[in-house]
Amino acid sequence: MINSIILGKDEIKKTYLIHLIHQYSDLVIVENTDSLKNLQNSIQNHSIDLIFLYDDFDEIDVFHLVSCWHSEIGVIMISKTPELAAQCYVYRNIIDFLTLPFDAARFMKSVAKIYSTQPLKSTRTPEVSQKDHLFVKTDKKLRRINYSDVLFIEGLKDYIIIKTLYDEYIVHANIGNFTNNLPRDRFMRIHKSYTIAIEHVKTVTSNKMEIGSHVIPLGRSYQEKTLSLLNIKK
């Protein structure tokens, strides 16, 4: 379980966030408050893993707050001011920055980041990768591909097509064996012919997923496992 606190003043905006959090079975809301005193009491009395922090306190410097919290407490910053995102990179415990308004697909990407930083406390228990790239042989050359650039992998009979943000590469490989060698916290097999990059998921329905600008079929036999791994309730 990942114990979280929501800190913010706007109850309407927080209601939408609470709705999204409830779609994930191992995200627990310990406290929903607009009070720093209540927040501090919860931190002292519970094992808190995550704080959803809204930037709607005129009298409080939210970045000063972040710097005061224990470095093991992750933070999701939520603001209507996208320019603040650049400041987040200074703070190692800020996991993600959500610009208001955001949708369920964007929140799902934040959840993926949360799970990757809380591998022992999440029931999902992903295998967290230490590498950020792979090498593949294509056109008689070894080519480096960053994991963050990969959108999805399509399996053909004896080959795979690695579709990235910038290009695509044809590699002589079996999609099953290739997928097994990818980090499980970043990639997921969703169809007999497709493996997708979790961080690029935009939307999910019962039979398809939107990855970047591409629509990928979600195989019936993979549906239950996929939704479970993403911690999405039907």
N, C-alpha and C positions, 0 to 999 in steps of 0.2 A: 504494500500500500504506500502511496505517496500522499502525505499529509500537507494540506495547503491552507493558506490564509488569503482572503481577498481584502485588500485595503483600498478604499475609494469612497467618494461622497455621493456619486450619482447612482441611485438605486435602480433606475431604469436600465442603464447600461450594464450594471452588475447582474440584473436579472437574466439578461441574454447570456452573459458569461456563465452563470450558474447552470443554465439550461445546457450549454455546450459541455461543461465539465461533467454533468450527470450522464453523458453518453459514454463515459469511460469508467469502467467498473473499479479500477484501482486508483482513481484520483478522488481523494476525500477532502471535503471542505471542513476544516476544524473551526474556522472563525470567518464570518463576513462582517466587517466593521469599517467605520470611518474614524475610529479612535486609536491613536497611537498607544494609549495606555492599555486598551484591550488587546492590541496586537502584541505588545511586550509581555503581557500576562500569558498569552497563548504560547509565545516562544519559550517562556520559562517553564510552563507546565506541560507542554507537549513536545514530542519530537517532530519539529516542523521541517519539511523538506523543501517547500516552495511557497513563494509569495507572489500573488498576482497584484501588481502595484499600478494603480491608476494615477496619472499625473493631473489630478484635479484639486490639489491643495494649494491655494494661493499663498498661504502663509508658510509652506514647508518646501524646502529644497529636497526633492525626492532622491536626487543623486547622493546627497549627504546621508539620507536614511540608508541607502544601499551600502554605503561605505561603513556604516555602523553595525550592520548585521554580520553574523558569522559567515565566513566564506563558503561553508558547506550548504547554506540555505540558498537555493536557486531563486532567481527573480525573473518573472515575465513582466516587462514594462509595457503599459498600455497608455496610449496618448493620441490626441487628435493632431499633434504637432510632429510631422514626420522628420523634421530637422533634428529632433532630439536623438534620433537613432544613432547618429554619428558619435554621440557622447557615450553610448552604451559599451562601445568596444573597450573603453578604459577599465571597465569593471568586469572582472572574470566571472563573477557569480550571476551576471545578467545573461540568461540563456537565450532570450529572444525579445524582440520589440514588435508589438502589434500596433498598427496605426488604425485608429477609429475612422470609419466603421470597418469591421472585418467580418468575414463569413466563416462558416463551419469548415470549409476546405483549408482556409488559411490557419485556422486554429488547430487543425489536425497536424499541420507541419510543426507547430509549436509543441504539440504533444509528442511528436516523434523526437524532437530535440530534448524534451523533458526526460523521456525514457532512456535516451542515449547517455544522459548525465546521471541517471539514477538506476543503474543496472542491477544493483543488489536489492533495492527496496521495491522495485516494480515486479508484479507477478508475471509480467511479460518476459523478464530476464533476457534481454537480447545479448548477443555476443558483440561487444563493442570493439570496433576495429581500431587498431593503432595506425594502420597505413591509410593514406588518402588517395592512392592511385593503384593502377595495375598496368602491366605490360601485356600487349597482345601482338601476335605475329600476323601482319597483313601486308600484302603487296611485297612479300619477301623482306620485310623490315620489322623490327621490334618497335612498337609504338607505345608511348606512355599515354594513358588516358586517366584523367582525374575522376575519381568517383563522383564528385559534385557536378561534373559535366554530363554524366550519363542520364538519359531520360528513361530508356527502356532497352531491352534486348529481345529480339525476335528470333525464334528458332525455326530454321528450315530443315531439310532432311539431314544433311551432313554439315551444315554451316549455321552460323548465327550472324545476325546483323546488329551491331551495337550502335544505337541511335543516340547521338549526343546533342548538346545545345548548338554545336557548330557544324557537325559533319556526321557521316555514318561510315562504319567500318565493317567489312565482311571478313569473318574469321572462320577457319576450319575448326569446328568444335561442336560438341553436343550441348544443347541448352541446359540439360539437367546437370551434367558434370560441371559445366561452367558456372551455373548458379550456386552449386554447392561450395565453390571456392570464393564466393563473394561474401562480404560481411553481412550478417543477418540483421544487423540494426539499420542497414541502409537499403537492402534490396529484398524483394519478395516475389516469389513465383505465384502468378495469379491465373495462369492458363497454361495448357500444355505447350503453347507456342510463345508465351510471353513471360518475361521477368521485368518488374518495374522498379524504379528508384523511388523510395518512399518520400523523399524530400520534395519531389516534383509533382506529387499528387495534388490535383486541384479539386476534383469532385469524385464521389463514389456513389454508385447506384447498385441495385441488386445484380446487374449483369454487365456493367462496364465501369471503367475508370477513365478520368480525363487526366492525361499526363502532358503537361505543357499544352501544346495545341493539338495533341493527338488523342483520339479516343481508342482505348484498348479494351477488348472483351474480357470480362471476368468469368472464368470457367465455372460451371455449376459445381463441379467437384471441388473447386478451390474456394468457393464462396464462404463457407462457414469458417474455414481456417483463416482466410484473409481478414474477415470482419473481427475474428477473435484476436488476431495478432495486432490489429489496429485498435483493439478495445472499443469497437463500435457495437452498440446494442442494436438488434434488429427492431 
